[in-house]
Amino acid sequence: MHGSICCIVKKFVDTNHGPEAWDAILEHAGYPGLVLSPIGTYPDEAVFALLGAGCELLQVELDELLRVLGRFAGPELIAFAGTMLHPDWKTFELLSNVESLIHRTVRMQNPTAQPANIQAFRLSADEAQIVYSSRRGLCTLAHGIIEGIADFYKEDLSVREVTCAKQGQPFCTFEAKRVVVEDHTPEFPSVNLGSTATADSFDETFVASDSAADSNPASDSGSFEWFPNVSGGSASGGSRAGAGMRDSQKHVIPFPKRLGRYTIHEIIGVGGMGVVYRGADDVLNRVVAIKTLKSVKIGRELADPFIEEARAMARLSHEHVVRVYDVGEIDSRPFFVMEYLTGQSLSKRIRQGQVSLQLGTELFKKILQGVHAVHKIGLVHRDIKPDNIMLSLDSIKCHLLDFGLADELCVERDVSKRLSGTPGFIAPERLRGYPADYKSDYFSLGCVAYEIFSGKRAFDSDSTQAVISSMQRFDPRDADWRDTPDPLRKLIVSMMESDASERMTDYDTINRVLDTMLSQLSH
């Protein structure tokens, strides 16, 4: 077991029963004088011996001890994670990112460690299910930790165990619900004037069906049909309907005829693992963008996180983030449906010519607001770059789109190939193998801001080591900044700090600098 948990056990005993009680537990368990390290690992038999000794000396049952211990451990683990947590997160957002945090704090330090696997699935704004699996069977400890995290954030949560591995189920499942105080305001009768359904009435998440009855009535089937694969085609719209195309690695990407109720027209974007199609919603009669994974054969380890992240995005409605309309799965192949945006990418706008200081600052602020909204619901974008920012033709509207997939889902052994993101915008800690978090997104945003104001990329190399080296000594010349004022230069450079602990990632501070700049420009 990881040393951080062991040290928390010791702190719990010291705090509640005194150091003498801990010494007695060590003696009783057969480990007198054992000194624990938060970065060490300890045999399971030693940990269970300590727990057994604690139960005997404190005269409590194991499950009771684990539950109380977990509740104590929740806030301690939050303190242990420290600056890796986004300041706007609460209980559900933290739980949604707990697997990445475990990877970052435990597995990266000790690749042979076998921590528990914890996955949180957000069902609504006030409800989540947490799946816990561990060969150690410490589900009661996990139950207490969830309650302890809620205690730390001063949120009133009810936590109920739904399934338990100790009772023969394959894993443990907890249902966490935010306790809502009932409003006892008296209700008054209302007159029902009727309502008219419009397309906007259905803008919330749809549940796609693969049955013919729920798909387009004119279609023969709602099944997942594929056009023949052919080489060639263009991601910008040159591919004909009914064709496959090849990505940059020359792999043929299958091209479906339909996804449930959606007709597919063409491929409009291809990433490392995902592909985006332009399609049509045959029920609401509107053009949509549809993202799925490139591979036809997809395991649950890829499909489930893909769908869960799409569901989280569907709950977000922000003027600077692309909207997700629908989340579905056909023949075990996950997909989600987004609003289809017209205009041009920020990358194309930069290539057209110098972006004015006024427009550049306005765009910087809008992108920042979109990124912050994503972080507040517990997500990380992972692939912020000018190509993934869509502008209206007048550059007034700005949308963040095309989220990258979690690095942990990629199976490549080579770190540079396993990363979700684009070289030159990926934070250096991710290039070293650490998973993405909100701080790595801020690094990418700093790179985007630099390109807006300088007109060129900050880091332009395909070599991972060369990029890391250039990031560590990044010091642009005055001429590179053109007419960018000094406060804005310093802000952007601070966001591109190679050391994540020193990086500027405070939304309010960045927003305040941009507001000051816009105020000065308007006078």
N, C-alpha and C positions, 0 to 999 in steps of 0.2 A: 504494500500500500504506500501511496505517496506520503512523503514526510510532512507536507503541509497539514494534512488531516490529522496525522499523529500528534503534531505540535498543538493543534487546536484541542485535541482530547486532553493533553496535559494542561493547557491553559484553563479548560473547563473545570478540571478537578482542582487546580490551584485556586481558581477564583471562588469556587463554591464550597470547597471542603478543606482547602489549605494545602501547602506543600508537603506536610507530613502524610496526608492521605495519599498523595501521588507516590511518595517513597514506599508506603506500605503496599500499594498496588503493584509496583515494580518487584518488590520482594516476594509478594504472594504469587506473582505470575512467573517467577523464576528468572527475572531480568534485573537484578539489583544494580543500581548505578547506571542504567542505560541512559545515554545522552542522545536526544533526538535532534535531527537537523531538518529544516523545512525543505531542503532540496535533495534529501536522501530518499531512499526507498527501503521498506522493511518487510520481512516475510509475513505472509498472511497469518501463519500460525502464531507469530509473536503478537500481532495485533489482537487476534481473537483471545489469546491468553490474557492480555491486558484487560480486554473487555470483560472476560469471565471473572477475573479477579476483582474488577470494579463492581460487578453485580453482587458478588459475594460480600465484599466489605461494606458496600453502600446499601445492601439489602434491597435491591430493586431487580425487576425482571429485565431481560436483555432488551426487548422491544421498547419498554418504557425508558430505559437508559438511552437507547439509540435515538428515540424521538426527541427527548430533551436535549441530547447532545447535538442533534442536527439543527435544532432551533437556535442553539448557541452558535453553531458553526456558520449559519447563513451570513450574518453580518461580518464574521471574521474572514470568510472567503471573499466577500466583496472588498474588504480592505486589502486582502492579498492580491486581488486582481488590479486594484489601484487605478492608474490612468488608462488602462485598457478599456474601461467602461465609459460609454458616452454619458456626459453629464445630464442629458435629458431622459435617460432610460429609467423605467420603473420595473416592477416585478416581471411583467410579461415580456418586455423587451429584453431583459437580461436572460430570462429563460430561453427565449428564441435564439440567443447567441451562445448558450452555455457550452455547446459541443465545440465551437470554435475556440472558446476561452480555455477549455480543457486541453485542446490540442496545443494551444499557444503556451500554456503554463506548465503542462506536464509532459506531453509527448515530445515536444521540441527539445526539452532538457534531457529526456531519457526515452529514446525511441523504443526501448524494450518494455516500457511501463504498460500496464494493462488497466487503465482507469475505467470506471463505469461508462457505459454509453448512455447518453441522455439526449432525447430529441423532444422538442416542444412544438406542438401544433396549435396555432392560434385559431380558435373557432369563431370568435367574435371579439369585440372590443373589451368585453368583460369575462371572457371564458377561454380557457386553454386546456389542452390535454398534454400531459408529460409522460413519455414512454421511457422507462428506466430498465436497463438490463445489465446485470453484473453477475459473474460467477460467485461472488461473495455472499449474495443474498441479503444485502444491507438495505432493503427497500424502506424500512422504517426510518433509517438515517436520512434517506433522500426525502421522505415525507417531511421530516422535521426541518431539513434545509430549505425546502420550498416555503414553509411557514416562517422560517427565520429571515429569508429574503424579503418576504412581505412585511415582516416586523420592521426591518431596516428602512423600508420605503414608506412606513406608516400607512400601509394599505390593508384594508379589512378583507381578507380572502378566506374562503372556506376551501379546504383541501380534502378530497375524498379519494380513497383507494378503490379503483374500479376492478382491476385484475391484479393478481399476485403470483409471482413465479413460485413461491413456496407452497402454493396450493395447486400446482401442476400446470399453470398457464405459462406460455413461452416467455413472457416478460411482465413487468409490473406497469400498470397505467394509473396515473393520478389525474383527477379532474379538479382543476382550480377555477373557482368562480369568484369574481369580485362581489362582495356583499353590498347590495344597493339598498340604501335607506328608503323605505316606502314613503311616498308622498300621501299624506292623509287629507289633502285638500279636497273638500266635497266636490263631487262631480255633478255637473248640470246637464240636463238633456240637450242634445244638439239636433238640429234639423239636417237631414241628409239631402243635399242638393244634387247628389249624383256626381259622377266624374267621367272624364273622357280620357281614355288611354292614349298616350303619345309615345314616340320613340324615347323621349327623355324619361318616361316612367320606367323604362326597362334598362337604364344605364348601369344598374348595379350588376353584380356578378351573375352570369347565367351558368347553369349547369348543362353542359353539352351532353347530348344523348346519342348513342350509336344505333338507336332503333329507327327504323324507317318512319314510324309514326311521328317521332319528334323532330325529324329532319325536314328538309325541304319536301313538300308533298309531291313536287314534280319529279323528284329524283327517284331512281330505282331502289337505292339503298343508302343507308347512313353509314355503311361500313367504310373501312379505311382502304380505298382503292389507289393503285399506283399507276402512273403512266410509265411506258417503257423508258429505261435509262438511255440517254444519248450523251455524247460528248459535246462540248461547246456551250453556247449560251452566255448570257451576260447578267451580272448581278444588278445592273442598273436598268433593267427592263428589256434588254434585247432578247432574252430567252423566250421562245414561243410557249404558249400554254400546252401542257402535255409533254414537256421535256424535262430531262434531268439536266444537271450542269456540274461542272467540276470546280472544286475550290482551289485555293492557292497551292495545296499539296497534291493536286491532280486526282483527288478522290471524287468519284461520281456521287452526287447527292441525289437520292431518290426524290421524285417530285409527285406528290399526291394529287389525285383529282379533287377529292373532297376531304374535309375534316368535319364530320357531323353535318351541321346545317350550313357549313361554309364552303363556298366554291373557291378553289385556288386558281389564281391567274398567272403569277410569276414570282420568281425569287427576287427579292430586293435587297437582301443582305445576308452575308455569311460570316460567322465567327469561328473561333476555335472548335466549339462543340455545338453551337446552335445555328439555326437557319431561320430567316424571316421571309414570309411570303406576303404578297399583296393578294387579298381575297375579297369576297363579298359575303355579307350576312344576308342570306336569302329570306330571312323572316322580317328583319327591320329595314331591308333594302338600303344598306349603306356599305361603303368601302371600309375595310378593316385591314390591319396588319396582324399576322399570325406568326407566333414564334414557337418552334419546337426544337427538339434535339436532332442532330444530323443523322445519327445512327438509327436504323429501323429496329434493331434488336437492343432493347433497353431493359436493364434490370431495375428492381425496385429501389436499389441504393442510389440510382440516378433519378428515377421518375418521382419518387416521393418528395425529396427536397426541392426539385424543380416546381412541382405543383404547389408545395407549401409556400415557397417564396412568391409565386404568382398570386396566391390567395392573399398574402400580406399586402402585395402591391395593389390588389383590387380594393382594399379598404382605404387606400390613400387617394384623396382627391385634392390635387394642388395645381395651380395654374401653370407651374413651370416643370411639371413632371407628366410624362405621357400617361394617359388613363388606361387601365386594364378593365375590359368589359366582361371577359368570360374566361373561365378556367375549365379545362376538360381533359379527357383521356379517351382515345379510341384504340382498341386492340392493344392495350397496355402502353400506348405511346402518348405521353403528355403534351399538351399545348396550351398556350394562352393567347387571348385575342385582345389587341390594343386598338386605340384610335389610330387612324391612318392620317399622318400629317403631311401637308404639302409645303413646299418652300425650298430652302437650301440648308445644307449643313453649315455650322460655324466654320469648319475647315474650308469649305468652298468660298465663304464670305471673306475669310482672311486672305485667300489666294487672289481674290479680285482686286485687292488694294488695301492701303492703310485704313485701319479702323480708327475713327476719331476718338479722342480721349473721352468725350461725353458718352458716345455709344458704347465704347469698350467698358467703361465703368458701370453703365446701366446693365450690360450683359453679364458682367462679372457678378453684380448683385443678384440678378435673377437666377443665375446658375447656383450661386451660394444658397439662396432660399430654397431651391429645389433639392439640393443635396441635404440641407438641414432637415427638410421635411421627411426625406427618406430615412435619415439617421434616427429621427424621433420615434419611428415605428419599429426600430430595432433591426433595420436592414443596412447592408453595405452595398454600394453600387459596383465597385471593383473594376470598372472600365470607363472612367471619366476621361474623355478626350474630345477634341473638336468635332470628329466624325460622328459622335454620339450626342451631339447637341443640335437640335433642329430649330432653325429660325424661319419666321415668316419672310416673305420676299421683301417686306419693308423693314425687317430686322427688329420689329417691335415685340412680337411674340417669341418666346424662347421656351423650348421643352427639352428636358433631360430624358433620354431614352436608351434602350438596348442595354439592360443590366447584364453584367457578366455572371457566369455561374461560379459557385463556390469552388475554390481551388481543391478542397478536400475531395470533390467528386471526380476529379481527373485522375486517371490511372497511370499516366506517364511517370517514369522514374526520374527523368531529367527535369529538374526544377523549372528551367526556362520554358519547357514545353508544357509543363503541368499548370502553369499560371493562367488564370483567366484575366485578360487585360492586354494592353498594347505596350510593347517595348518603348521606352522613352517617357511613359506616363506612369509606369508601375513603380511604387515606392521601393527604396533599396532594401528595406527589411523583408518585403515579399520576395524579392529576388534572392534573398538568402534562405528562403524556405518558410518564413512565418506566414500565417494566414492573414487575409485582409481584415482590416477593421476600419473604424471611422477615421482614424488618423492617416491611414494610407490613402483614403479618399481625398483628404485635404491636400496631401502631397500632389495627387493627380490634378486637383483643382488649381493648385498653384502653377503647375506646368501649363495648364490651359490658359490661365491669366497671363503668364509670361508670353505665350504665343499670340494672344490677342494684342498686347501692347508692343511687342517687338516685331511681330510678323514672321517669326521663325521658331522652330522647335528648340527647346532647351537642350535636349539630349537626343542625338540621332546616331545610334549605333545598334547593330544586331548582336553585338557581343555583350553578354551579361556582365562580365568583369569590367569591360570598358565603360559600360553605362554606370555601374556602381562607382567606379573611380572618378568619372566626370561629375557625378552627383556630389561626391565628397568635396570636390574642389570648385564647385559652381560659383563663379564670380563674374557675372556679365559686365561687359564694358559699357561706359556711358552711352556710346554711340548705338549700342544695341537697343537701348530703351526709347530711343527717339524722344518724344516730348513728354514722357511719363514723369510726373512729379515725384520727388524723393520719398514722401510718405507712402505712396503707392508702391514704389520700388521695394522699399524695406519690408512692407507687408508681404508682398509676393515672395521675396527671397526667404522670409521667415517661414512661410508655408512650405517651401521646398527644402527645408532643413533635412539633411540625411539622417540625423538622429531623431527618431520619432518622439523621444521624451522631451526634446528641445523644440519641436515643431509647433508653429502657431496653428492651433486647432479650435480656438475659442470663437464660436459663431458670433457672439455679441460684439466682441472686439473688432473682428473683421468687418462686420456690418456697420459698426460705428465709423470706422475709417472711410468706408465707401460712401456713407451718408454725408460725412463732412466734405468729401471730395465733390460729390454731386451738388451740394449746397454752394460751394465755392465756384463751381462751373456755371451755375445758374445766375450768378451776379455779375 
